[in-house]
Amino acid sequence: MNLFPASIRNYLVATMACLCVPGLGALAFLAEQAVEDVLTSRRLVELVAADEALLVAGNTIRSNRGQAQTAIQVADDPAPTLRKIEQANRDELGRAMARLRSTDLAERNALADAIDQKEKATASKLPEMYAEAGKPKAQRSLAATMPWYNGIGEIETVMTAAADATSTAVRLSDPALADLQNFKAAGWRVRSSYGTQCSVLRPVFGSNKPMDAAQLRRLGEMRGASDAGVAQLTQLAARPGVSPELVRKVGAMNTEVTAANRLMDEQIGRVGQGSSPVVGAEEWTKQCNGPFNAILAAVGQSFDEMENVTQATLARAWTRLAITGALFLALLAICVLSWRGVQRRIARPLVSLQTALAGMQAGDFAQKIPTPPCPDEIGTLSGALEEYRQNALALETNRRDREVAMLADAEQAAKVRALVGEVAGIVAAARAGDFSGRAEAGDVEGPLRELVEGVNEINAVVDAATTEFAGAMQSLAGGDLTHRVTTGYRGRFAALQEAINQTAERLSTTLRTIQANASDVGLSAREISTGADDLSKRTEEQASSLEESAATTEELAASVKASAQAAQQAVRQAGQAMQVAQDGGAIASEAVSAMVRIEQATKKISDIIRVIDDIAFQTNLLALNAAVEAARAGDAGKGFAVVASEVRTLAQRSSEAAKDISSLISSSNNEVETGVKLVRQAGDALTRIVEASSGVQTTISEVATASTEQANGIEEMSQTVAHMDEMTQANAALAEQSAASANALAGKIAELNALVATFRTGDELAPVARSPVAATAYAPPPLRTSDLAAIASGRGAEPERLRKLAAALVEQQKTPPRQAPARKRANDAGWEEF
């Protein structure tokens, strides 16, 4: 059977649903059952709690009923006891009704309302109880309490019905709880029948009259019910699975109830045998309450075990719910993650591949095949499709290129034939000496284009070289030594270029050297003459200034020496001041030590004063004791009393004197502490003064050292200035001799300049008239753009060394001649520096 034949994605969705839905459904069903178990367990917990609350409330009001009758009989003022019983009954009934209303019993509200109504009806009979309690004890009667007594019984009856309803609900819910409910019911039956016996016998023992037939029948019924309950509890405790604690408490209850019934039978046999009651009312209440603790312990143990069972059941239900919920969530997460993984790794990549294949079938190979997220089988398939797409795209491109090449071949053949004819014409013109022809290759490619470009380059190099060489030689013939062949060539053209440039360069260098040397020598001679005159004048002025500087330097040296001596004196005085400050600091330290010792001594005196004060106090006490003993001795102790009085007076005076001395010592301590603080502050201030004096002494010492060094330096400078004065006088005489020699040299240089002025080298000192030959010098025609491009491209260029040499020569020709004023300023600057 083929499901979803047109879509793998839908098939995967259906498969995931078939795998996940049953598991999720089963876990959801188990989770629902766990929730129901939790709710049932919580219901049982509430029912057991309500059942226990009803039992405790019933026992409380039943016990309080007997205590109320006992208080009416024996208490002088039973009203406080009655109020306490009233409040206790109201509290217990309120708790029991609240527990009952919290259950899910259908009749819970009706039962709670019935208990409430009975409680209000019984409370309306309390005024009669309080009225009876207000009577004297001898006039009180239990008959007046029976309406309230019976009302309590009616409340107990309604509560018993409510407890039966809760017990029935518990029995129907759990068989284990049903057995424990049987324990509780049997124990409560024993409690009720035993309590009723006590109620029946209370008026009998109070009147000390034998029982009538009705009382005997009622007692027999209650005794039979009590014995039946005890027998049932014994049978239940003998069953397997009952806890040892419950068995023990049932045995203890049976023992106490049996003993209490035996004691009742003995007391019933003594009724009417004497004038006084067999047992008092208060003692009877205590006797009746004896077995209640054992009965309630057994019933309470059954409730404890019921609570343990219900709590354990509730805990197991919560555990099942948590495990089931966790499994449900885990399975749901696994299903979601599995679905997302299938979508990411299978469904989406397959959809992308389907879209790409559809495009390729339509002839669209430009769209790239999407890359899957993982290198699995789908990833391998995607890679193979991408390689197929690239191969198909390359085949398509190759087919188009072949079609274009076939169309271009015909046009290319026609262009080649025309270009070959053009090249043949250019070669023929070159053989005739015309190198100006050029061929245009156009869009022709390959070896033919390289051949055409080679022919063009050869013509360009030969045409440019011959034109430039002819122009250079014509310039040399006209007397112009500045023209050079600047283009770089190779081979024979390079040798010819080098020969032409070397010839022109040697001639130009020789003449330019002669011109430059003659001009420089003449200019230097004039500058020497002028500079020597200026030097003579400045030397005289400098000598005068040096004399004044020497005098000033001597005065400054004397002043600095005096400052250095004063600084040395300040250093000695600062040292003396620091020594004085150090002595003062030592004295202050000793004063602080002395004040500290005084402070310690005053503290010791204070301790002595306290001891004296204690002695005076003890003496005073001894004097008081002596006076008391003397008073006891009477006349024999009068003399001792006088002595004790004097001792006491002396002790009081000693105490007062000790207090005065202590006050003075405290005042002295305060003054001493103040003095110690002041002396310590003075010591700190002297310490800071010593530190400051040390710093001042160090600074003054440094100033004195610097002053001494300055004095030595100024003295050396004075000697140097005197030596410079002597040298300046000698320089003045030398300058006068140099001026005379420079004037003679200038005349000789003028004659040499007239001889070399007829040549043009590009670095002349003055304009030179051109000869007729120079005026008609040959000017080379300008080069064409194609020639310059061929030369600049490097194909046919000379080595780099020759090109650099030619560029240096051109720059040298462009440099203007040196001017005399500039050299004069330079020489003046040199003399100024000297």
Helices and strands as residue ranges (DSSP letters): H 8-74, H 79-101, H 108-123, H 126-133, G 137-139, G 142-145, H 146-173, H 175-207, H 213-237, H 244-269, H 281-289, H 292-342, I 343-347, H 348-361, H 377-431, H 447-477, H 492-633, G 634-637, H 638-756, H 772-775, H 785-792, H 800-814, H 820-833
